[in-house]
Every structure is written in C-alpha cells, then in structure tokens.
Amino acid sequence: MTTAIDFSKFTFTAEQVRAINELTYDAVISAPEISLIHTIYPNIVTEKFVGFLSEGGLVGLASTGCTPSAQSFQIGSRTIKWSPVEWEVFISQCWKDLRSTMATYSLNTGVNAKDFTSTDYMNVVVDQLTMALKKFLIRFAWFNDTDADNVTGGGVITDGLDLDYFNLVDGLFKQIDTQVTANPAQLVAITENAGVSYVAQKITPANVIGYLQKLVFGAPNKLKGLAGNFILCTQSFYDGYIMALQSDKIQATYTNLVDGMQTVTFNGIPLIALPIWDEMIAEFEDTGAKYHAPNRAVYTNKSVLGLGLDDVNQFETVDAWHSKDKRTVNMEAGGQADVKLMNPDLFMIAK
C-alpha cells in the first residue's frame, strides 16, 4: 500500500520537516468552474429522453371563401437520451505507511494513531483529491471516447496511459468530431495543427483573425441569434489572438465575465481561454513527435453543452472514514454522469 503523497522526493529525518502544512504546493492549472460553460442537468440517474420542439411549418394561404380546406401544420421535434455511467474513486491507506515519513507528526497517538481522518495529512490529501476530481470532470466531459486507443494502437491517447481513464463516455470533442464528419461546414481547419512537430504546430498569430472570422461569420444563423454565446479555446489560440492584435497595433478590448475574470472579445463575443485543455492535450494526446490538434476553439452557447449528473456536488464531495477492522483510512467519491451536445447543429469548431 502506498501513501497518497509521494514522500520519496524528501529524505526523511527527525527534524527535517515536522509538519505537512510546511510543504509548498507547485503551481497547478485549476479546472474552470463547470457551470460557467456548461448547462447542468441534475437528477440524471438512469436512461432518460429529453424532448425538444422546433419551429412549425409554413402557414398562410390565399383565402378559399366560405368552405376552407384544412391546412397542414406540424411542429418539429427531436430527442436526446441521457445514458449516465457510474464512476468511482476509492483510496485506502494504512497508518503504518506514514510512520517512516514526515506525516508521522500528523498522526494521533496511542490506539488513535490508526485513525488519521482528522489530521493535517488528510486535510491536504482531501483538498488535492477534490482538485483532481474537478480535473477529472473536464477530462470526462471533453476528452473521453468510448473507442479511445493509445497512439500505437491507432488512437490519439499518449502511449503508456491507462485507457480506462478515457473511455467512460463519448465526450464533447468526440461528439463534435462525429457531427463535423456529417457536416464539414462546421469545421474550420487550423493549418498549424497539421504540423509534423511540436514547433511546427505553434499557432501563427497572423492566421488567428482569419480562423475567428470563419468560425463566427460562417456559423449557422440560429447560433448567431442566441444570447450569451462564447468561444472556448486553448490558451495557445487565445495568446495567438492577443499577439495578432498587438502586431496590428490594436488595443485588445477586455470584458468582464464572473468573479473578476477578464477576457478579450471578437466581434463582441468573449473568448474564454481554457489552459487546462492545453495541459490535457500535452499530457494525454502526445504522439511523441507532435500533439493531437493542440490549437482549438469552439464557438457555441452554454445551452448546447449539457452535463447530466445524479448529484450536482458529486465532483466536490469526498467521503473519508476509518475502518477499525482493517486499520485503514479510506476515501471515496463517485456518482453517475453523462455529457451531451444538446443541439449538434449549434456550434462551430476550429481545430
């Protein structure tokens, strides 16, 4: 059994570090607040259909006098089906594994030493586990693919990574790719993504304006007519836009989102940079010579990106308890979830 914190990087001595809270965190990229860019559907606990109504047909013919004939009129409809999958995290640790590490100072004494649920060590572990769960949600919602395979198997997942972390559902990128195959007009090709090396894939700022123009002005009119549209993008794409503005000596126009977050806009539409996409592409979709589509931008609306959950707090809740008979402390999280493009026609992607 291993410890939740990798203590192998610290040579333990009695007086080296006496408290877990003396350790300094490395800088990490935080997952975005999920409700900022997704519509959350709660209480999704089993397969469930959701129905949508669209516009009706044509009406209005010339009058037929006193004996009118009935005219046909039908309102369009469509459905999507939630198919939630169960996921879980289960971690178990024995107090004995902590005795030879600095975490020993965090343990209780006597017979209570076996129960370290309310210690500084556990506070750190639960805090980090909660952060990992939020990142799992982004990986689940965007990067999962039920047909996921490693690079050597013909897929895009970095060789050596366990595919079980990537094949729970068809995530949004997979659903977007499927839709683009059926309707290529929804795709704007980013030339740099076809580069044969990491360097060749660096986006050219001068090209970004053109990508944005195609992305926004080539979008369906129904998408253009929605309120609250945004462009989700990798940090590389966002930085390319900033540099393009600077090279043209144009002052970037910033707008406020939430919690003081500022972003630039294109044609009045906010770009929301998601550096966690860049991080996950680099870590999870690396061929060894280049990345899989490292520059991405999705023009859509929050209402299109649906996340179905049995419990809206499932990715922030960690249960921890002491098992007296096994003398372990256990941590558990879990739930049911699914993700859907609520209207596959209402997006454009640059990739």
C-alpha positions as a Python dict, from the first residue, in 0.01 Angstrom:
ca = {
    (1, 'M'): (0, 0, 0),
    (2, 'T'): (139, 341, -92),
    (3, 'T'): (86, 683, 59),
    (4, 'A'): (-131, 944, -114),
    (5, 'I'): (154, 1197, -104),
    (6, 'D'): (476, 1095, -279),
    (7, 'F'): (727, 1124, 6),
    (8, 'S'): (1008, 963, -196),
    (9, 'K'): (1132, 1308, -302),
    (10, 'F'): (1202, 1401, 62),
    (11, 'T'): (1481, 1236, 261),
    (12, 'F'): (1312, 1196, 596),
    (13, 'T'): (1498, 1286, 914),
    (14, 'A'): (1357, 1355, 1256),
    (15, 'E'): (1387, 1731, 1226),
    (16, 'Q'): (1371, 1794, 852),
    (17, 'V'): (1007, 1889, 810),
    (18, 'R'): (785, 1846, 1110),
    (19, 'A'): (454, 1949, 959),
    (20, 'I'): (270, 1864, 640),
    (21, 'N'): (150, 2222, 613),
    (22, 'E'): (512, 2336, 580),
    (23, 'L'): (523, 2186, 229),
    (24, 'T'): (483, 2427, -62),
    (25, 'Y'): (248, 2350, -349),
    (26, 'D'): (375, 2352, -706),
    (27, 'A'): (176, 2580, -935),
    (28, 'V'): (-113, 2391, -1089),
    (29, 'I'): (-371, 2477, -1353),
    (30, 'S'): (-715, 2482, -1198),
    (31, 'A'): (-1022, 2343, -1370),
    (32, 'P'): (-1273, 2612, -1467),
    (33, 'E'): (-1599, 2649, -1279),
    (34, 'I'): (-1800, 2390, -1468),
    (35, 'S'): (-2133, 2578, -1452),
    (36, 'L'): (-1973, 2876, -1626),
    (37, 'I'): (-1954, 2694, -1958),
    (38, 'H'): (-2200, 2404, -1924),
    (39, 'T'): (-2569, 2368, -1854),
    (40, 'I'): (-2609, 2129, -1561),
    (41, 'Y'): (-2897, 1882, -1564),
    (42, 'P'): (-2944, 1736, -1212),
    (43, 'N'): (-3101, 1407, -1103),
    (44, 'I'): (-2989, 1209, -1408),
    (45, 'V'): (-2987, 862, -1252),
    (46, 'T'): (-3098, 638, -1539),
    (47, 'E'): (-3150, 645, -1913),
    (48, 'K'): (-3380, 935, -1987),
    (49, 'F'): (-3510, 1101, -2300),
    (50, 'V'): (-3532, 1479, -2327),
    (51, 'G'): (-3764, 1620, -2592),
    (52, 'F'): (-3717, 1944, -2785),
    (53, 'L'): (-3961, 2137, -3001),
    (54, 'S'): (-3855, 2337, -3304),
    (55, 'E'): (-4041, 2567, -3542),
    (56, 'G'): (-4361, 2470, -3716),
    (57, 'G'): (-4413, 2453, -4092),
    (58, 'L'): (-4540, 2715, -4332),
    (59, 'V'): (-4876, 2886, -4277),
    (60, 'G'): (-5074, 3148, -4465),
    (61, 'L'): (-5250, 3066, -4795),
    (62, 'A'): (-5495, 3261, -5006),
    (63, 'S'): (-5849, 3262, -4869),
    (64, 'T'): (-6076, 2991, -5008),
    (65, 'G'): (-6402, 3166, -4916),
    (66, 'C'): (-6679, 3002, -4719),
    (67, 'T'): (-6564, 2643, -4746),
    (68, 'P'): (-6199, 2646, -4631),
    (69, 'S'): (-5986, 2334, -4653),
    (70, 'A'): (-5779, 2233, -4353),
    (71, 'Q'): (-5416, 2317, -4387),
    (72, 'S'): (-5133, 2105, -4256),
    (73, 'F'): (-4922, 2242, -3974),
    (74, 'Q'): (-4671, 2042, -3775),
    (75, 'I'): (-4422, 2147, -3510),
    (76, 'G'): (-4082, 1984, -3542),
    (77, 'S'): (-3936, 1778, -3261),
    (78, 'R'): (-3623, 1587, -3166),
    (79, 'T'): (-3490, 1397, -2866),
    (80, 'I'): (-3164, 1322, -2694),
    (81, 'K'): (-3109, 1039, -2449),
    (82, 'W'): (-2910, 1062, -2129),
    (83, 'S'): (-2717, 741, -2065),
    (84, 'P'): (-2533, 807, -1739),
    (85, 'V'): (-2235, 592, -1647),
    (86, 'E'): (-2120, 517, -1295),
    (87, 'W'): (-1774, 630, -1191),
    (88, 'E'): (-1584, 596, -867),
    (89, 'V'): (-1267, 682, -681),
    (90, 'F'): (-1158, 461, -391),
    (91, 'I'): (-833, 512, -200),
    (92, 'S'): (-724, 319, 109),
    (93, 'Q'): (-423, 387, 333),
    (94, 'C'): (-271, 228, 640),
    (95, 'W'): (-127, 438, 920),
    (96, 'K'): (185, 220, 924),
    (97, 'D'): (280, 352, 579),
    (98, 'L'): (304, 701, 727),
    (99, 'R'): (533, 613, 1017),
    (100, 'S'): (854, 641, 816),
    (101, 'T'): (759, 976, 662),
    (102, 'M'): (719, 1330, 788),
    (103, 'A'): (345, 1258, 806),
    (104, 'T'): (412, 1071, 1130),
    (105, 'Y'): (399, 1408, 1308),
    (106, 'S'): (45, 1446, 1179),
    (107, 'L'): (-76, 1121, 1335),
    (108, 'N'): (-261, 1089, 1662),
    (109, 'T'): (-106, 892, 1947),
    (110, 'G'): (-178, 563, 2114),
    (111, 'V'): (-456, 347, 1978),
    (112, 'N'): (-598, 653, 1798),
    (113, 'A'): (-290, 670, 1574),
    (114, 'K'): (-463, 433, 1335),
    (115, 'D'): (-738, 688, 1271),
    (116, 'F'): (-590, 988, 1089),
    (117, 'T'): (-911, 1112, 925),
    (118, 'S'): (-891, 1445, 1112),
    (119, 'T'): (-526, 1532, 1063),
    (120, 'D'): (-325, 1784, 861),
    (121, 'Y'): (-216, 1499, 634),
    (122, 'M'): (-575, 1410, 547),
    (123, 'N'): (-671, 1774, 502),
    (124, 'V'): (-403, 1804, 235),
    (125, 'V'): (-497, 1476, 67),
    (126, 'V'): (-870, 1552, 54),
    (127, 'D'): (-801, 1902, -76),
    (128, 'Q'): (-582, 1766, -355),
    (129, 'L'): (-825, 1485, -432),
    (130, 'T'): (-1105, 1739, -472),
    (131, 'M'): (-892, 1931, -722),
    (132, 'A'): (-821, 1607, -908),
    (133, 'L'): (-1195, 1535, -926),
    (134, 'K'): (-1261, 1872, -1089),
    (135, 'K'): (-995, 1795, -1348),
    (136, 'F'): (-1147, 1452, -1397),
    (137, 'L'): (-1475, 1624, -1482),
    (138, 'I'): (-1310, 1821, -1764),
    (139, 'R'): (-1139, 1506, -1893),
    (140, 'F'): (-1469, 1318, -1868),
    (141, 'A'): (-1677, 1589, -2037),
    (142, 'W'): (-1439, 1679, -2319),
    (143, 'F'): (-1164, 1419, -2374),
    (144, 'N'): (-1334, 1084, -2317),
    (145, 'D'): (-1406, 850, -2607),
    (146, 'T'): (-1558, 503, -2580),
    (147, 'D'): (-1328, 400, -2867),
    (148, 'A'): (-1018, 554, -2708),
    (149, 'D'): (-689, 390, -2800),
    (150, 'N'): (-322, 464, -2749),
    (151, 'V'): (-112, 609, -3030),
    (152, 'T'): (49, 272, -3111),
    (153, 'G'): (-300, 124, -3139),
    (154, 'G'): (-412, 384, -3391),
    (155, 'G'): (-567, 629, -3144),
    (156, 'V'): (-456, 962, -3002),
    (157, 'I'): (-405, 876, -2632),
    (158, 'T'): (-43, 903, -2521),
    (159, 'D'): (127, 564, -2510),
    (160, 'G'): (153, 422, -2161),
    (161, 'L'): (-164, 584, -2029),
    (162, 'D'): (-439, 357, -1898),
    (163, 'L'): (-733, 375, -2140),
    (164, 'D'): (-980, 313, -1859),
    (165, 'Y'): (-940, 680, -1765),
    (166, 'F'): (-1057, 786, -2112),
    (167, 'N'): (-1335, 554, -2230),
    (168, 'L'): (-1625, 608, -1991),
    (169, 'V'): (-1837, 808, -2239),
    (170, 'D'): (-1813, 984, -2572),
    (171, 'G'): (-1708, 1331, -2460),
    (172, 'L'): (-1785, 1659, -2630),
    (173, 'F'): (-1480, 1656, -2858),
    (174, 'K'): (-1579, 1307, -2979),
    (175, 'Q'): (-1940, 1418, -3033),
    (176, 'I'): (-1818, 1730, -3214),
    (177, 'D'): (-1593, 1521, -3440),
    (178, 'T'): (-1886, 1293, -3522),
    (179, 'Q'): (-2106, 1590, -3612),
    (180, 'V'): (-1832, 1751, -3822),
    (181, 'T'): (-1795, 1428, -4019),
    (182, 'A'): (-2165, 1457, -4107),
    (183, 'N'): (-2146, 1833, -4167),
    (184, 'P'): (-1792, 1952, -4256),
    (185, 'A'): (-1920, 2312, -4281),
    (186, 'Q'): (-1900, 2327, -3901),
    (187, 'L'): (-1521, 2280, -3909),
    (188, 'V'): (-1256, 2547, -3957),
    (189, 'A'): (-923, 2378, -4021),
    (190, 'I'): (-628, 2522, -3826),
    (191, 'T'): (-332, 2476, -4059),
    (192, 'E'): (-73, 2462, -3783),
    (193, 'N'): (-235, 2156, -3624),
    (194, 'A'): (-117, 1952, -3924),
    (195, 'G'): (245, 2035, -3840),
    (196, 'V'): (478, 1736, -3807),
    (197, 'S'): (649, 1859, -3490),
    (198, 'Y'): (571, 2049, -3169),
    (199, 'V'): (744, 2357, -3311),
    (200, 'A'): (559, 2337, -3642),
    (201, 'Q'): (229, 2324, -3452),
    (202, 'K'): (281, 2661, -3281),
    (203, 'I'): (-2, 2883, -3399),
    (204, 'T'): (82, 3180, -3621),
    (205, 'P'): (-79, 3493, -3474),
    (206, 'A'): (-143, 3642, -3818),
    (207, 'N'): (-367, 3344, -3901),
    (208, 'V'): (-585, 3361, -3590),
    (209, 'I'): (-801, 3651, -3708),
    (210, 'G'): (-890, 3452, -4020),
    (211, 'Y'): (-979, 3147, -3813),
    (212, 'L'): (-1206, 3359, -3593),
    (213, 'Q'): (-1375, 3519, -3892),
    (214, 'K'): (-1457, 3179, -4041),
    (215, 'L'): (-1563, 3048, -3701),
    (216, 'V'): (-1807, 3332, -3624),
    (217, 'F'): (-1926, 3459, -3961),
    (218, 'G'): (-1958, 3107, -4101),
    (219, 'A'): (-2176, 2990, -3809),
    (220, 'P'): (-2544, 2899, -3853),
    (221, 'N'): (-2777, 3196, -3817),
    (222, 'K'): (-2961, 3017, -3535),
    (223, 'L'): (-2638, 3010, -3334),
    (224, 'K'): (-2570, 3374, -3412),
    (225, 'G'): (-2916, 3460, -3283),
    (226, 'L'): (-2861, 3310, -2937),
    (227, 'A'): (-2781, 3531, -2640),
    (228, 'G'): (-2469, 3460, -2435),
    (229, 'N'): (-2253, 3291, -2698),
    (230, 'F'): (-1883, 3239, -2629),
    (231, 'I'): (-1571, 3096, -2784),
    (232, 'L'): (-1395, 2835, -2572),
    (233, 'C'): (-1034, 2796, -2675),
    (234, 'T'): (-693, 2668, -2583),
    (235, 'Q'): (-453, 2913, -2425),
    (236, 'S'): (-239, 2885, -2739),
    (237, 'F'): (-527, 3009, -2956),
    (238, 'Y'): (-610, 3288, -2709),
    (239, 'D'): (-248, 3404, -2693),
    (240, 'G'): (-230, 3397, -3073),
    (241, 'Y'): (-527, 3635, -3090),
    (242, 'I'): (-367, 3875, -2839),
    (243, 'M'): (-40, 3873, -3034),
    (244, 'A'): (-227, 3930, -3361),
    (245, 'L'): (-391, 4239, -3213),
    (246, 'Q'): (-61, 4367, -3082),
    (247, 'S'): (113, 4317, -3417),
    (248, 'D'): (-160, 4523, -3583),
    (249, 'K'): (-120, 4783, -3308),
    (250, 'I'): (-479, 4724, -3198),
    (251, 'Q'): (-556, 4758, -2829),
    (252, 'A'): (-724, 4441, -2700),
    (253, 'T'): (-1075, 4504, -2571),
    (254, 'Y'): (-1145, 4321, -2247),
    (255, 'T'): (-1479, 4231, -2097),
    (256, 'N'): (-1569, 4100, -1752),
    (257, 'L'): (-1709, 3751, -1709),
    (258, 'V'): (-1755, 3642, -1347),
    (259, 'D'): (-1556, 3675, -1026),
    (260, 'G'): (-1343, 3947, -1179),
    (261, 'M'): (-1231, 3727, -1470),
    (262, 'Q'): (-1147, 3932, -1777),
    (263, 'T'): (-1124, 3819, -2135),
    (264, 'V'): (-1089, 3960, -2483),
    (265, 'T'): (-1371, 3960, -2736),
    (266, 'F'): (-1405, 3908, -3109),
    (267, 'N'): (-1699, 4082, -3274),
    (268, 'G'): (-1843, 4124, -2924),
    (269, 'I'): (-1811, 3752, -2842),
    (270, 'P'): (-1592, 3665, -2541),
    (271, 'L'): (-1304, 3421, -2584),
    (272, 'I'): (-1269, 3201, -2276),
    (273, 'A'): (-919, 3055, -2257),
    (274, 'L'): (-904, 2707, -2103),
    (275, 'P'): (-536, 2637, -2031),
    (276, 'I'): (-646, 2307, -1884),
    (277, 'W'): (-720, 2199, -2244),
    (278, 'D'): (-357, 2274, -2338),
    (279, 'E'): (-237, 2082, -2033),
    (280, 'M'): (-452, 1778, -2110),
    (281, 'I'): (-366, 1775, -2481),
    (282, 'A'): (4, 1787, -2397),
    (283, 'E'): (-25, 1512, -2136),
    (284, 'F'): (-294, 1287, -2282),
    (285, 'E'): (-269, 1333, -2662),
    (286, 'D'): (104, 1330, -2733),
    (287, 'T'): (231, 1112, -3018),
    (288, 'G'): (592, 1154, -2911),
    (289, 'A'): (665, 1390, -3201),
    (290, 'K'): (362, 1620, -3201),
    (291, 'Y'): (30, 1675, -3027),
    (292, 'H'): (-318, 1590, -3148),
    (293, 'A'): (-473, 1924, -3256),
    (294, 'P'): (-309, 2144, -2988),
    (295, 'N'): (-485, 2461, -3108),
    (296, 'R'): (-865, 2451, -3068),
    (297, 'A'): (-1159, 2691, -3047),
    (298, 'V'): (-1530, 2612, -3011),
    (299, 'Y'): (-1791, 2879, -3087),
    (300, 'T'): (-2117, 2782, -2918),
    (301, 'N'): (-2352, 2852, -2631),
    (302, 'K'): (-2374, 2727, -2274),
    (303, 'S'): (-2717, 2579, -2352),
    (304, 'V'): (-2558, 2348, -2611),
    (305, 'L'): (-2309, 2190, -2370),
    (306, 'G'): (-2516, 1969, -2141),
    (307, 'L'): (-2380, 1785, -1838),
    (308, 'G'): (-2614, 1535, -1672),
    (309, 'L'): (-2538, 1450, -1310),
    (310, 'D'): (-2715, 1246, -1044),
    (311, 'D'): (-2577, 1488, -783),
    (312, 'V'): (-2454, 1835, -874),
    (313, 'N'): (-2198, 1816, -591),
    (314, 'Q'): (-2055, 1476, -685),
    (315, 'F'): (-1726, 1615, -815),
    (316, 'E'): (-1666, 1815, -499),
    (317, 'T'): (-1760, 1558, -236),
    (318, 'V'): (-1508, 1318, -82),
    (319, 'D'): (-1614, 1076, 191),
    (320, 'A'): (-1341, 970, 434),
    (321, 'W'): (-1368, 719, 718),
    (322, 'H'): (-1162, 496, 946),
    (323, 'S'): (-1209, 121, 911),
    (324, 'K'): (-1122, -24, 1254),
    (325, 'D'): (-1116, -388, 1148),
    (326, 'K'): (-873, -324, 861),
    (327, 'R'): (-693, -39, 1039),
    (328, 'T'): (-710, 176, 727),
    (329, 'V'): (-843, 518, 639),
    (330, 'N'): (-1048, 515, 320),
    (331, 'M'): (-1153, 789, 81),
    (332, 'E'): (-1432, 754, -170),
    (333, 'A'): (-1606, 963, -434),
    (334, 'G'): (-1846, 861, -706),
    (335, 'G'): (-2164, 919, -894),
    (336, 'Q'): (-2336, 896, -1230),
    (337, 'A'): (-2276, 1135, -1517),
    (338, 'D'): (-2321, 1187, -1889),
    (339, 'V'): (-2244, 1468, -2133),
    (340, 'K'): (-2430, 1574, -2446),
    (341, 'L'): (-2433, 1824, -2730),
    (342, 'M'): (-2790, 1935, -2669),
    (343, 'N'): (-2818, 2062, -3027),
    (344, 'P'): (-2544, 1930, -3257),
    (345, 'D'): (-2617, 2199, -3516),
    (346, 'L'): (-2533, 2490, -3287),
    (347, 'F'): (-2156, 2502, -3276),
    (348, 'M'): (-1852, 2575, -3491),
    (349, 'I'): (-1508, 2436, -3419),
    (350, 'A'): (-1164, 2548, -3528),
    (351, 'K'): (-926, 2256, -3498),
}
